[in-house]
Amino acid sequence: MINITINDRKIEVPEGTTILNAAKKVGINIPTLCYLEGLQEPGSCRMCVVEVEKAATLQPSCVTVVSEGMKIYTNTKRVREARKIILELLLSDHPWECNTCDRNQDCELQKLAEEHGIKEVRFQSVKERLPLDESTPGIVRDPNKCILCRRCVTVCQEVQEVTTLAPRARGFNTIIAPGAGDLLSEAVCVQCGQCSAVCPVGAISEKNDIDKVWEALDNPDKLVVVQTAPAIRAALGECFGLEPGTLVKGRMTAALRILGFDRVFDTNFAADLTILEEGTELLARLKKVLVEKDKKVALPMFTSCSPGWINYMEYFYPELIPNVSTCKSPQQMFGAIAKTYYADKIGKKKEDLVVVSVMPCTAKKFECEREEMKSSGVKDVDYVLTTRELGKMIKQAGIDFVNLPDEEMDAPLGISTGAADIFANTGGVMEAALRTVYEIVTGRELPFNGLHVTPIQGLAGVKEASLKIEGTKEEWRFLEGVVLNVAVAHGLGNAKKMIEELKSGKKQYHFVEIMACPGGCIGGGGQPRLTTDEVRKARIQAVYKEDEGREYRKSHENPALKVLYEEFLGEPLGERSHHLLHTKYFNKKDGTI
């Protein structure tokens, strides 16, 4: 332990602690811009400078490690003036568009300028305006607002390991961009949006579809239905000052009705549907391998719910295409069912039905634009809003969200189970699938406490579990005694590590879940900022609480789903299911598409 003094207050901290973290221990907040806890401590922005006794210059607290007897001052005149100059220099090169910026009142630079009493900027910029990059469906880049903090670079290169973004040019001409300043559409970008989730300003954000949704809601000739992903209910409240992990499903439902949506449905319905299709697909693959000895059948089977992961696979590992489940994501399954089964049920033409999704994800905006996502005969999902966009719409409508009474979602596409809730979390899709697959095969509940497969829960980057199948039904006798090995990875850097181990033969699995975003969908690129691990944990616990409070906790128990198969689909993996609920993938690595 090291003895130090901060602002004349003596404290003891572990050896190796930075000044920034030591200050946090005693409740002192030191401002930062480039710092990302646990990921990036470059000390480049200098907002976190402090005065250290006997040091000739001010020290960046995020990278300066304490030493025995160190005396630190975080709020001297010298420190305050240095920080104000840094802010003025940053603001001098920053567009003065706060009132019209997507990040207005949600901007770290704006917040720091207000806290430090910046009333004027004494410096003038000589930088030329650069064009916006609006070339992709999910993400918009505004290089004029970039403050070169490099947070996006760290996430793209070190967490996701996609390496789309990097500093280009040098000195005063430095920009953060893909390639040689190329457009995102010309680069290998998986549209995960993690860059937009960590950007402190308005330099990277989701493409805004709010106006398009308002236009649809205002059209009397359209029936507009909305689906909300399971992660939204544990995060939307943060847009209104509620604590991370506050469950707001009922209030969210009420708000969506007030906004004017004709039907409020749940992506969870389609998540349950995904489990029936995907679980059946897994069992079919296992049968072909174990009984028919078909060597052409690819194992392990990978989940296909995350469009960021699908993009990544198509760019970096197209050889895995045979291994990936052919199931569409729940978002796209919902759209296809809404514009066929549901439209017929209510006597509406599919062309007059508008499907809006609320997702924690920017890659979902890209996904709904894929050419193959038109199995209903028209575009299956019309518009995608992020959690942040829905929060803005609710504020635009003047809705007192916090004090809304709870309301129930509409039937039948609003009926779901707890298994669908946990799709929001890393490991959740795998757990939901195992709950159903094991019970189909054995007739008994999954033998884990409370149905929770604890080895694949939590925020470890790669998680594994094994399940011995015993006491099978007659038709599944070929699985008797089989030890089913499963694995879960979240964050594309972790996915890469797992895949490389699989390719080398070090690991062998039957079933693998991959989510592009750290923590799964609860940490998606469209969620309220800033998503730290503490925020992820709070949201994850809220989702498990939601699951545990449900009447039905296994996808195959969903009564509305049983009716759907009886009235419309027939059976999982049947002809109609194959047409509406399954898809194909493309080799983007070799320029096939």
KOLLUMVO-919757 format. One line per field, with one value per residue (C-alpha): chain; x, y, z. Coordinates in nm, 4 decimals, padded with zeros to 6 digits. Each point is the difference from the previous one (the first is absolute). Example, Ala and Ser with C-alpha at 12.3 -4.5 7.8 and 13.67 -1.06 7.14 Angstrom:
<vextis>
chain A:A
u 01.2300:00.1370
v -00.4500:00.3440
w 00.7800:-00.0660
</vextis>
This chain:
<vextis>
chain A:A:A:A:A:A:A:A:A:A:A:A:A:A:A:A:A:A:A:A:A:A:A:A:A:A:A:A:A:A:A:A:A:A:A:A:A:A:A:A:A:A:A:A:A:A:A:A:A:A:A:A:A:A:A:A:A:A:A:A:A:A:A:A:A:A:A:A:A:A:A:A:A:A:A:A:A:A:A:A:A:A:A:A:A:A:A:A:A:A:A:A:A:A:A:A:A:A:A:A:A:A:A:A:A:A:A:A:A:A:A:A:A:A:A:A:A:A:A:A:A:A:A:A:A:A:A:A:A:A:A:A:A:A:A:A:A:A:A:A:A:A:A:A:A:A:A:A:A:A:A:A:A:A:A:A:A:A:A:A:A:A:A:A:A:A:A:A:A:A:A:A:A:A:A:A:A:A:A:A:A:A:A:A:A:A:A:A:A:A:A:A:A:A:A:A:A:A:A:A:A:A:A:A:A:A:A:A:A:A:A:A:A:A:A:A:A:A:A:A:A:A:A:A:A:A:A:A:A:A:A:A:A:A:A:A:A:A:A:A:A:A:A:A:A:A:A:A:A:A:A:A:A:A:A:A:A:A:A:A:A:A:A:A:A:A:A:A:A:A:A:A:A:A:A:A:A:A:A:A:A:A:A:A:A:A:A:A:A:A:A:A:A:A:A:A:A:A:A:A:A:A:A:A:A:A:A:A:A:A:A:A:A:A:A:A:A:A:A:A:A:A:A:A:A:A:A:A:A:A:A:A:A:A:A:A:A:A:A:A:A:A:A:A:A:A:A:A:A:A:A:A:A:A:A:A:A:A:A:A:A:A:A:A:A:A:A:A:A:A:A:A:A:A:A:A:A:A:A:A:A:A:A:A:A:A:A:A:A:A:A:A:A:A:A:A:A:A:A:A:A:A:A:A:A:A:A:A:A:A:A:A:A:A:A:A:A:A:A:A:A:A:A:A:A:A:A:A:A:A:A:A:A:A:A:A:A:A:A:A:A:A:A:A:A:A:A:A:A:A:A:A:A:A:A:A:A:A:A:A:A:A:A:A:A:A:A:A:A:A:A:A:A:A:A:A:A:A:A:A:A:A:A:A:A:A:A:A:A:A:A:A:A:A:A:A:A:A:A:A:A:A:A:A:A:A:A:A:A:A:A:A:A:A:A:A:A:A:A:A:A:A:A:A:A:A:A:A:A:A:A:A:A:A:A:A:A:A:A:A:A:A:A:A:A:A:A:A:A:A:A:A:A:A:A:A:A:A:A:A:A:A:A:A:A:A:A:A:A:A:A:A:A:A:A:A:A:A:A:A:A:A:A:A:A:A:A:A:A:A:A:A:A
u 00.0000:00.1131:-00.0601:-00.0861:-00.1716:-00.2701:-00.1156:00.1504:-00.1896:00.2132:-00.1014:00.1445:-00.0268:00.1464:00.3336:-00.0454:-00.3120:-00.0255:-00.0721:-00.3356:-00.1125:00.1413:-00.2060:-00.3135:00.0531:-00.0556:-00.2835:00.2016:-00.0998:00.2797:-00.1289:00.1046:-00.0707:00.2320:-00.0084:-00.2036:-00.0001:00.1788:00.0734:00.1802:00.2235:00.1963:00.0317:-00.0326:-00.2849:00.1585:-00.3404:00.0923:00.3154:00.0756:00.2751:00.2501:00.2283:00.3620:-00.0978:00.1096:-00.3110:-00.3640:-00.0537:-00.2675:-00.1771:-00.1277:00.3544:00.1988:00.0478:00.0125:00.3166:00.0631:-00.0538:-00.1305:-00.1955:-00.2617:-00.2211:-00.2905:-00.1568:00.2683:-00.0106:00.2717:-00.2016:-00.3263:00.1601:00.1721:-00.3244:-00.1813:00.2660:-00.0244:-00.3774:00.0314:00.2458:-00.2330:-00.2999:00.1874:00.0138:-00.3506:-00.3106:-00.2267:-00.3105:-00.0980:-00.3694:-00.0319:00.2514:-00.1173:00.1922:-00.1457:-00.0306:00.1658:00.3472:00.3031:00.1762:-00.3073:-00.0375:00.3633:-00.0187:-00.3020:00.1612:00.3198:-00.1815:00.1096:-00.1702:00.2211:00.2623:00.3064:00.1366:-00.1106:-00.0012:00.1567:-00.1217:-00.2063:-00.3390:-00.0013:-00.3018:-00.2266:00.0230:-00.3592:00.0844:-00.1215:-00.3484:00.1063:00.2704:00.0755:00.3490:00.0506:00.3792:-00.0467:-00.1157:00.2761:00.2273:00.2590:-00.0537:00.0508:-00.2622:-00.1630:00.3383:00.0606:-00.3397:00.0221:00.3557:00.0400:-00.3510:-00.1608:00.3267:-00.1625:00.2552:-00.2217:00.0882:00.3477:00.1771:00.0781:00.2568:00.2047:00.0086:-00.2587:-00.1377:-00.0746:-00.3449:-00.1570:-00.1303:-00.0069:00.2681:00.1537:-00.2957:-00.2414:-00.3732:-00.1212:-00.1891:00.3330:00.1657:-00.0378:-00.2439:-00.2397:-00.2310:00.0118:-00.0086:00.2366:00.1868:-00.3169:-00.0567:00.3320:00.0336:-00.0169:-00.1356:-00.2044:00.2756:-00.1517:-00.3661:-00.2798:-00.1798:-00.3116:-00.3312:-00.2290:-00.1490:-00.0815:-00.1830:-00.1951:-00.0984:-00.1313:-00.1912:-00.1600:-00.1180:-00.3659:00.0271:00.2644:-00.0322:00.3238:00.1109:00.3055:00.2162:00.2385:00.3108:00.0488:00.2967:-00.2060:-00.2082:00.3135:00.1617:-00.2610:-00.0553:00.3552:-00.1112:-00.2256:00.2364:-00.0926:00.2713:00.1531:-00.1889:-00.3352:-00.2661:-00.2371:-00.1859:-00.3464:00.0825:00.1670:-00.3145:-00.2155:00.2352:-00.0037:-00.3797:00.0010:00.2468:-00.2655:00.1058:-00.3078:00.1319:00.2756:00.1680:00.3094:00.3069:-00.0010:-00.2817:00.2372:00.2852:-00.2121:-00.0668:00.3754:00.0631:-00.2476:00.1519:00.3619:-00.0372:-00.1615:00.2803:00.2616:-00.1713:-00.0282:00.3721:00.0890:-00.2161:00.1627:00.3467:-00.0606:-00.2497:00.0438:00.3754:-00.0375:00.3420:-00.1336:-00.1975:00.1922:00.0507:00.0172:-00.3086:00.0278:-00.2885:-00.1154:-00.1857:00.2658:00.0294:00.3352:00.1315:-00.1482:00.1732:00.3255:-00.0272:-00.0719:00.3067:00.2537:-00.1122:-00.2239:00.1186:-00.2334:-00.3127:-00.1033:00.0333:-00.2267:-00.3664:-00.2183:-00.2498:-00.0643:00.0371:-00.3118:-00.0418:-00.0261:-00.2118:-00.2446:-00.0215:-00.0660:-00.2736:-00.1591:-00.0313:-00.1398:-00.1722:-00.1045:-00.0929:-00.2266:-00.1477:-00.1146:-00.0876:00.2759:00.2110:00.3660:00.0783:-00.2127:00.1702:00.3062:00.2297:00.2210:00.2640:00.1505:00.3420:00.3106:00.2030:00.1149:00.0730:-00.3749:-00.0437:00.2396:-00.1641:-00.3507:00.1444:00.1568:-00.1505:-00.0927:-00.2159:-00.3143:-00.1457:-00.3481:00.0074:00.0806:00.2613:-00.0623:00.1157:-00.0438:00.1845:00.2276:00.0327:00.2715:-00.0798:00.1410:-00.2277:-00.3097:00.0988:00.0161:-00.3400:-00.1595:00.1523:-00.1134:-00.3560:00.0168:-00.0731:00.0660:00.1622:00.1045:-00.3551:-00.1832:-00.2154:00.0991:-00.1846:00.0005:00.1166:-00.2467:-00.0784:00.0973:00.3430:00.0548:-00.0158:00.3333:00.1939:00.2893:00.2274:-00.0504:00.0816:00.3493:00.0843:00.1133:00.2972:00.3160:-00.0698:-00.3734:-00.0665:00.1955:-00.1835:-00.3382:00.0854:00.1163:-00.3191:-00.2035:00.2322:00.0654:-00.3701:-00.0911:00.2561:-00.0541:-00.3455:00.1547:00.1064:00.3575:00.1904:00.1416:-00.1095:-00.2872:00.0547:00.3102:00.3116:00.2389:00.3285:-00.1038:-00.1260:00.2065:00.2455:00.2915:00.0888:-00.0288:-00.2118:-00.0538:-00.2427:-00.0525:-00.3258:-00.0328:-00.3260:-00.1573:-00.3437:-00.0974:-00.3315:-00.0038:00.0274:00.3074:00.1754:00.3044:00.0763:00.0040:00.3243:00.1207:00.1843:-00.1175:00.2807:-00.1048:00.1803:-00.0850:00.2021:-00.0933:00.1970:00.1517:00.3552:-00.1062:-00.1844:00.3217:00.1934:-00.2612:-00.0156:00.3783:00.0047:-00.2707:00.1923:00.3200:-00.1806:00.0670:-00.3724:-00.3011:-00.3605:-00.3439:-00.1669:00.1439:-00.1651:00.1676:-00.1173:00.1840:-00.0300:00.1685:-00.2583:-00.2322:-00.2906:-00.0144:00.3314:-00.1093:00.1239:-00.3416:-00.0392:00.0149:00.3557:00.2427:-00.0237:00.2567:00.0272:-00.1925:-00.2828:00.0117:-00.0267:-00.2995:-00.1836:00.0827:-00.1371:-00.3180:-00.0565:00.0460:-00.2453:-00.2500:00.0481:-00.0421:-00.3306:-00.1612:-00.2819:00.1688:00.3796:00.0601:-00.0566:-00.1947:-00.2568:-00.1018:-00.3754:-00.0080:00.2843:-00.1892:-00.2914:00.2348:00.1298:-00.3478:-00.1598:00.2828:00.3519:-00.0729:00.3237:00.3508:00.2235:-00.3077:-00.0434:-00.1696:00.2459:00.2888:-00.1319:-00.0875:00.2332:00.3284:00.2609:00.3361:00.3411:00.2662:00.3754:00.1039:00.3660:00.0583:-00.2303:-00.2769:-00.2515
v 00.0000:00.3542:00.3039:00.3182:00.3336:00.1368:00.3566:-00.0201:-00.3224:-00.3025:-00.3327:-00.3441:-00.1728:-00.3155:00.0251:00.0620:00.2157:00.3022:00.3443:-00.0032:-00.3186:00.1096:00.3194:-00.2019:-00.1893:00.3185:00.1304:00.2473:00.0142:00.0895:00.0856:-00.2186:-00.0223:-00.2593:-00.2411:-00.3226:-00.2042:-00.3291:00.0684:00.3243:00.2207:00.1983:00.3224:00.1845:00.2457:00.1395:00.0848:-00.2089:00.1931:00.0534:00.1715:-00.2253:00.1558:00.0282:-00.0934:00.2580:-00.0367:-00.0950:-00.3770:-00.1951:-00.1847:-00.2890:-00.1289:00.1290:-00.2680:00.1054:-00.0309:-00.0010:00.3410:00.1616:00.3224:00.0705:00.3019:-00.0346:00.3454:00.2691:00.3180:-00.1398:-00.3179:00.1827:00.2396:-00.2857:-00.1891:00.3105:00.0605:-00.3622:00.0342:00.3291:-00.1583:-00.2950:00.2287:00.2251:-00.2873:-00.1237:00.1020:00.2313:-00.2053:-00.1114:00.0796:-00.2078:-00.2719:-00.3566:00.0052:00.3215:-00.0437:-00.3405:00.1246:-00.0383:00.3012:00.2183:-00.1180:00.0736:00.3445:00.0831:-00.1397:00.1979:00.3253:00.0473:00.3220:00.0832:-00.1623:00.2133:-00.2058:-00.0266:-00.3121:-00.0142:-00.3516:-00.0606:-00.1680:-00.3640:-00.1816:-00.2236:-00.3739:-00.1229:-00.2900:-00.2858:-00.0799:-00.0114:00.2555:00.3637:00.1523:00.3723:00.0543:00.3696:-00.0829:-00.2485:00.1017:-00.2750:-00.1735:-00.3361:-00.1802:-00.1311:-00.1207:-00.1915:-00.1701:-00.0812:-00.1318:-00.1500:-00.1098:-00.0881:-00.0567:00.1139:00.2843:00.2144:00.3260:00.1434:00.3380:00.1196:00.2686:00.1753:00.3065:00.2671:-00.2030:-00.3132:-00.1513:-00.3228:-00.1911:-00.3358:-00.0704:00.3050:00.2110:-00.2282:-00.0141:-00.2619:-00.1694:-00.0539:-00.1494:-00.3228:00.1267:-00.2394:00.2847:-00.1118:00.3628:-00.0460:00.3039:00.2093:-00.1400:00.1368:00.3217:00.2917:00.2443:-00.0120:-00.1293:-00.3491:-00.0769:-00.2213:00.1058:00.1755:-00.1506:00.1937:00.2226:-00.3017:-00.1659:00.3186:00.0189:-00.3582:00.0677:00.3081:-00.1948:-00.1037:-00.2616:-00.2018:-00.2348:00.0493:-00.2749:00.0080:-00.2768:00.0568:-00.2087:-00.1591:00.2245:00.3198:-00.0594:00.0002:00.3102:00.2470:00.1441:00.1373:00.2511:00.1488:-00.0014:-00.3412:-00.2314:-00.2553:-00.3265:00.1605:-00.2134:00.2218:-00.2431:00.1158:00.3710:-00.0520:-00.1713:00.2911:00.2543:-00.1799:00.0095:00.3714:00.0551:-00.1411:-00.3564:-00.2023:-00.3207:-00.0447:-00.3371:-00.1709:-00.1283:-00.2573:-00.1802:-00.0492:-00.0902:-00.2924:-00.0833:00.0093:-00.2532:-00.2484:00.0350:00.0142:-00.2769:-00.2252:00.0817:-00.0956:-00.3319:-00.0685:00.0617:-00.2229:-00.2813:00.0202:-00.0132:-00.2637:-00.2275:00.0531:00.0649:00.2859:00.1646:00.2947:00.1304:00.2771:00.0069:00.1931:00.1951:00.3744:00.2265:00.2629:00.2575:00.2720:00.1831:00.1472:-00.3548:-00.1070:00.2909:-00.0869:-00.3662:00.0874:00.2284:-00.1905:-00.3649:-00.0801:-00.3610:-00.0224:00.0714:-00.3697:00.0036:00.2992:-00.0659:00.0956:00.1612:00.3683:00.2225:00.0503:00.3503:-00.1349:-00.3004:00.2395:00.2154:-00.2988:-00.1362:00.3435:00.0620:-00.3436:-00.1826:00.3082:00.2125:-00.2804:-00.0459:00.3633:00.0340:00.2458:00.0118:-00.0496:00.3147:00.1993:-00.1420:00.1874:-00.1892:00.2091:-00.1604:00.1454:-00.1562:00.0447:-00.0342:00.2059:-00.3143:-00.0718:00.3046:-00.1645:-00.3404:00.1132:00.1449:-00.3278:-00.1050:-00.3474:00.1389:00.0203:-00.3464:00.1418:00.1426:00.3493:00.1390:-00.2000:00.2704:00.3580:00.2104:-00.0599:00.2372:-00.0329:00.0259:00.3527:00.0969:-00.1283:00.2041:00.3106:-00.0695:-00.0345:00.3334:00.1648:-00.1098:00.1576:-00.3290:-00.0237:-00.3391:-00.0551:00.0357:-00.2010:-00.2913:-00.3465:-00.1443:-00.3439:-00.0726:-00.1080:-00.3588:-00.2177:00.1318:00.1561:-00.3309:-00.1509:-00.1945:00.0596:-00.1899:00.2799:00.2672:-00.1346:00.0359:00.3460:-00.1410:-00.1731:-00.3708:00.0555:-00.1421:-00.3119:-00.0414:00.0506:-00.2581:-00.2543:00.0435:-00.1090:-00.2522:-00.1942:-00.0213:-00.1082:-00.2807:-00.1223:00.1223:00.1580:00.3507:00.1084:-00.1274:00.3362:00.1996:00.2273:-00.0945:00.2213:-00.1386:00.1851:-00.0957:00.2076:00.3012:00.3067:00.2189:-00.2380:00.0374:-00.3701:-00.2387:-00.3752:-00.2601:-00.3739:-00.1859:-00.3792:-00.1115:-00.2901:-00.1621:00.0957:-00.0675:-00.2900:00.2146:00.1737:-00.3163:00.0824:00.2882:-00.2207:00.0572:00.2722:00.2819:00.3172:00.2580:00.3618:00.3319:00.3693:00.3021:00.3677:00.2779:-00.0831:-00.0115:-00.2834:-00.1672:00.0075:-00.1709:-00.2738:-00.0573:-00.0239:-00.2612:-00.1957:00.0162:-00.1178:-00.2964:00.1127:00.0258:-00.2022:00.1048:-00.0990:00.3395:00.3530:00.3329:00.3202:00.3535:00.2866:00.2431:-00.0285:-00.1324:-00.0953:00.2178:00.1768:00.1578:00.0734:00.2921:00.1712:-00.0107:00.3048:00.1186:-00.0753:-00.3764:-00.1071:-00.3501:00.1167:00.1165:-00.3290:-00.1972:00.2049:-00.0515:-00.3722:-00.0511:00.1868:-00.2271:-00.3150:00.1447:00.0501:-00.3609:-00.1384:00.1809:-00.1511:-00.2546:-00.1774:-00.0252:-00.2325:00.0975:-00.3125:00.0879:00.3244:-00.0494:00.2532:-00.1859:-00.3276:00.1672:00.1467:-00.3461:-00.1533:00.2706:00.1033:-00.1427:-00.3689:-00.1116:00.1294:-00.0223:-00.0627:00.1419:00.3231:00.0498:-00.0547:00.2677:00.2632:-00.0602:-00.1186:00.1770:-00.0294:00.1620:00.1339:-00.0152:00.3653:-00.0790:-00.0903:00.2668:-00.2476:00.2653
w 00.0000:-00.0815:00.2216:-00.1908:00.0569:-00.2310:00.0636:00.3519:00.0704:00.0892:-00.1546:-00.0594:-00.3390:-00.1565:-00.1757:-00.3723:00.0412:-00.2277:00.1407:-00.1816:00.1749:00.3340:-00.0228:-00.0763:00.3250:00.2000:-00.2159:-00.2068:-00.3644:-00.2398:-00.3496:-00.2939:-00.3725:-00.1543:00.2945:-00.0221:00.3202:-00.0463:-00.3661:-00.0748:00.2120:-00.2603:00.1986:-00.3288:00.0596:00.3205:00.1506:00.3034:00.0931:00.3670:00.1978:00.1748:00.2588:-00.1243:-00.3579:-00.2566:-00.2150:00.0432:-00.0118:-00.1895:00.2797:-00.2153:-00.0668:00.2975:00.2653:00.3636:00.2054:00.3721:00.1586:-00.3186:00.0554:-00.2651:-00.0637:-00.2410:00.0086:00.0230:-00.2062:-00.2250:-00.0602:-00.0650:-00.2469:-00.1854:-00.0385:-00.1231:-00.2640:-00.1136:-00.0331:-00.1896:-00.2432:-00.0574:-00.0437:-00.2411:-00.2496:00.0809:-00.1976:00.1979:-00.0694:00.3495:-00.0373:-00.3172:00.0869:00.0585:00.3285:00.1409:00.3796:-00.0338:-00.0922:00.2263:-00.1532:00.0453:00.3593:00.0848:-00.1617:00.2180:00.3157:-00.0578:-00.0685:-00.3612:-00.1143:-00.2963:-00.2201:-00.0626:-00.2871:-00.3608:-00.2144:-00.3446:-00.0753:-00.3128:00.0268:-00.1037:-00.1509:00.2067:-00.0552:-00.0263:-00.2285:00.2234:00.1338:00.3641:00.0751:-00.0836:00.0332:00.0424:-00.0041:00.0769:00.3533:00.0733:00.2897:-00.0747:00.3339:-00.1751:00.2081:-00.3182:-00.1248:00.3221:-00.0096:-00.3713:00.0151:00.3473:00.1033:-00.3326:-00.1898:-00.3238:-00.0433:-00.2206:00.1717:00.0515:00.0048:-00.3530:-00.0928:00.2672:00.2179:-00.0682:-00.2919:00.2052:-00.0444:00.1267:-00.2994:-00.1788:-00.2603:-00.1587:00.1059:-00.1827:00.0605:00.2475:-00.2841:-00.1775:00.3066:00.1940:00.2618:00.1753:00.1134:00.3654:00.1136:00.2922:-00.1317:00.0356:00.3494:00.1306:-00.2029:00.2495:-00.2593:-00.3209:-00.2267:-00.0351:00.0534:-00.1263:-00.3183:00.1235:-00.1180:00.2341:-00.2703:-00.2190:00.2883:00.0797:-00.3669:00.0121:00.3223:-00.1587:-00.3059:00.0527:-00.2757:00.1855:00.2950:00.1946:00.2375:00.2236:00.1415:00.2908:00.0641:00.3439:00.0855:-00.0305:00.3131:00.2195:-00.1521:-00.1320:00.3474:-00.0046:-00.2659:00.2708:00.2954:00.1381:00.1303:-00.2406:00.0277:00.0780:-00.1678:-00.1996:-00.2269:00.1145:-00.0221:-00.3369:-00.1303:00.1196:-00.1586:-00.3352:-00.0074:00.0797:-00.2855:-00.2323:-00.0783:-00.0946:00.1565:00.2577:-00.0397:00.1331:-00.1812:00.2810:-00.1838:-00.2913:00.2371:00.1202:-00.3640:-00.0680:00.2753:-00.1479:-00.3473:00.1138:00.2586:-00.2590:-00.2421:00.2592:00.0693:-00.3737:-00.0457:00.2960:-00.1402:-00.3422:00.1542:00.2679:-00.1753:-00.3720:00.0274:-00.2446:-00.0169:-00.1977:00.2973:00.1727:00.3760:00.2202:-00.0908:00.0638:00.0986:-00.2495:00.2131:-00.0096:-00.3349:00.1046:00.0450:-00.3337:-00.1770:00.1764:-00.0983:-00.3642:-00.0157:00.2105:00.0228:-00.3004:00.0231:00.3029:-00.2060:00.0070:00.3802:00.0613:00.0718:-00.2938:00.2378:-00.0484:00.3033:00.2150:-00.1477:-00.3531:00.0955:00.1626:-00.3130:-00.2233:00.2297:00.0496:-00.3724:-00.0788:00.2860:00.1985:-00.3028:-00.1273:00.3466:00.0201:-00.3686:-00.0890:-00.3127:00.0831:-00.1977:00.2467:00.3072:00.1309:00.2371:00.2270:00.2217:00.3158:00.0388:00.2162:-00.3168:-00.2987:-00.2046:00.0011:-00.2250:-00.2436:00.0384:-00.0964:-00.3237:-00.1136:-00.3329:00.1209:00.2833:-00.2128:00.0402:00.0612:-00.3527:00.1251:00.2368:00.3205:00.2446:-00.1163:00.2597:00.2966:00.2949:00.2619:00.3703:-00.0110:-00.2905:00.1778:00.3045:-00.2183:-00.1575:00.3433:00.1038:-00.3253:00.0791:00.3450:00.1760:00.3745:-00.0379:00.3618:00.1318:-00.2660:00.1187:-00.1183:-00.2988:-00.1617:-00.3543:-00.2668:-00.0950:-00.1701:-00.1004:00.3410:00.1876:00.1018:00.2630:00.2371:-00.2351:-00.2524:00.2602:00.0553:-00.3698:00.1146:00.1916:-00.1069:00.0515:-00.0103:-00.3450:00.0903:00.3307:-00.1666:-00.2657:00.2577:00.2043:-00.3022:-00.1662:00.3192:00.0821:-00.3536:00.0156:00.3579:00.0987:00.3098:00.0956:-00.0471:00.3091:00.1085:00.3027:-00.0973:-00.3676:-00.0004:-00.1684:00.2302:-00.1760:-00.3034:00.1958:00.0878:-00.1883:-00.0602:-00.3685:-00.0852:00.2082:-00.0253:00.1345:-00.0411:00.0408:00.0034:-00.1589:00.1881:00.0059:-00.3537:-00.1670:-00.2477:-00.3136:00.1409:00.1198:-00.2152:00.2390:00.3119:00.1890:-00.2365:00.1759:-00.1717:-00.0005:-00.0460:00.0044:00.0103:-00.1141:00.0096:-00.1641:-00.3365:00.1346:00.2297:-00.2886:-00.2015:00.2804:00.0261:-00.3751:-00.0281:00.2772:-00.1816:-00.3267:00.1681:00.1554:00.3568:00.0687:-00.1136:00.0453:-00.1262:00.0341:00.0248:00.0801:-00.1196:00.0670:-00.1658:00.2899:00.3416:00.2440:-00.2839:-00.1084:00.3365:-00.1053:-00.3562:-00.2054:00.0207:00.3788:00.2311:00.0536:00.1648:00.0416:00.2577:00.1450:00.3072:-00.2269:-00.1912:00.3247:00.1158:-00.3285:-00.0040:00.3508:-00.0930:-00.2983:00.2097:00.2531:-00.2828:-00.1095:00.3506:00.0468:-00.3096:-00.0098:-00.2913:-00.0069:-00.2953:-00.3614:-00.0933:00.2707:-00.1741:-00.0676:-00.2857:-00.1678:00.0154:-00.1786:-00.2615:-00.0919:00.0053:-00.2157:-00.2278:00.0182:00.0442:00.1642:00.0696:-00.3071:-00.2136:-00.3485:00.1094:00.2861:-00.2391:-00.2330:00.2624:00.2920:-00.1474:-00.2075:-00.1755:00.0391:-00.2330:-00.0355:00.0240:00.0562:-00.3635:-00.1387:-00.0868:00.1037
</vextis>
